[in-house]
C-alpha cells in the first residue's frame, strides 16, 4: 500500500479534530453567554455590587446544567442570602 491510506487517515483525523474544536468553541460561547445572563439577572435583582462579588466564582463553572440551575435560583431567590446559600450547594 502506498501513501494514499495514510493521507486519507490524516484527512479523517484532521476533520475530526476540527469538528471537536468547533464544538468546544461553541460550548465555550454558550457557557460565557449563560454566565453573562446570570450576572445581568443578579445585577437587576440584587445590584451591581453583588454581581461583581460573584463574577469570579461563576467564571470557574463550565457545566451548562449547573449554570442553568444557578440561573433558575437567581429568579427564585427572594434575598441575596437565599441565593448565596443555594449557590454554595452547587459547587
MOFENUR-V552689 format. One record per backbone hydrogen bond with DSSP energy under -0.5 kcal/mol. NH is the residue of the N-H (numbers start at 1). CO is the residue of the C=O. If there is no record, write none. Layout:
{{NH:CO} {NH:CO}}
//
This chain:
{{5:2} {7:3} {8:4} {9:5} {10:6} {11:7} {12:8} {13:9} {14:10} {15:11} {16:12} {17:13} {18:14} {19:15} {20:16} {21:17} {22:18} {23:19} {24:20} {25:21} {26:22} {27:23} {28:24} {29:25} {30:26} {31:27} {32:28} {33:29} {34:30} {35:31} {36:32} {37:33} {38:34} {39:35} {40:36} {41:37} {42:38} {43:39} {44:40} {45:41} {46:42} {47:42} {47:43} {50:47} {51:47} {52:48} {53:49} {54:50} {55:51} {56:52} {58:54} {59:55} {60:56} {60:57} {61:58} {62:60} {64:62} {67:63} {68:64} {69:65} {70:66} {71:67} {72:68} {73:69} {74:70} {75:71} {76:72} {77:73} {83:79} {84:80} {85:81} {86:82} {87:83} {88:84} {89:85} {90:86} {90:87} {91:87} {91:88}}
//
